[in-house]
Amino acid sequence: MTIQLGNAPVSWGIYEFEEIAPKYPYTRVLDEIADTGYTGTELGPWNYLPTDPEVLRAELDKRGLRLLSAYIPINFVDPAAVEASEAHALEVARLLAMLNGVALVLADESGRVPELVARAGRRIGSALNRDQWDTFADGVNRTARRIFDATGLKVVFHHHCAGHVETPEEVRHLMDRADADLVGLCLDTGHYHYGGGNALKAVEEYGERVRYLHLKDCDPGIRDMVLREKMDYFAATAAGIFCELGKGEVDFDAVIAAVQKHGYSGWAIVEQDILTNDLDAPRTSARRNREYLRGLGV
């Protein structure tokens, strides 16, 4: 089955964190996504790309791009925060639906809890207890249901280092509680390895529940340094823990074969989370990542 490839503003250092200012206008990012061989993109932080559907459609169409998804972080540990965030999640979902998006990507509000930021990649087990997991999953299920009822879009959940769903055990806690029909797994191969797991084993465990892919690599040498020197999540990202595809420990050939065995088709997003002052680096890496995957037949 064919997998089509997109890229995302995060590969250009465009983050949801307000304290990290974008270094590029959206026009340059969209130009470079298209020029380096991708045919889809994610929305990025709200208000980075145009949010008027017709304006955004025109910007995408002239570059031959499709809007695929959007990443929405919510503090699912706090029911009041979930309720406050649902209106925005629905606003984003409606924009995606108008532009024929494929899924809404929900995530924990990672990067906001100092202890989790400080210990990213070094935790084992779970930071939440049983009752907290029930609360967390209830919020995910409720949000997914409201989005599906309003727009017809299904949800995938993105595990993320420096958040409450980082380790393989934490991913399992959520997937066991989340509505299997409404909530799939967005497997981020780089974050899964950084969080102590193995992406191929994740595919073997979750099978068809893997409904969206973020293809990202993890440099084992830098990860070892990060663990040894007890670097926090942002320092690890700046150090280059998420390297170009094929230069880290993720076996992409095996992962792609495994998801296809479970019937996966459609889209995968190439991501390379970076923090760099080299304005040409994202475009160069995006092109090399595309060529690497082309060499694997994707």
Secondary structure, DSSP 8 states (H G I E B T S, - for coil): --EEEEE-GGGGT--S-TTS--SS-HHHHHHHHHHTT--EEE--STTTS--SHHHHHHHHHTTT-EEEEEEEEE-TT-HHHHHHHHHHHHHHHHHHHHTT--EEEEEE-TT-SHHHHHTTTT--S-SS-HHHHHHHHHHHHHHHHHHHHHH---EEEE--TTSSS-SHHHHHHHHHHS-TTTEEEEEEHHHHHHTT--HHHHHHHHGGGEEEEEE----HHHHHHHHHHT--HHHHHHHTSS--TTSSS--HHHHHHHHHHTT--EEEEE------S-TTHHHHHHHHHHHHHHHTT-
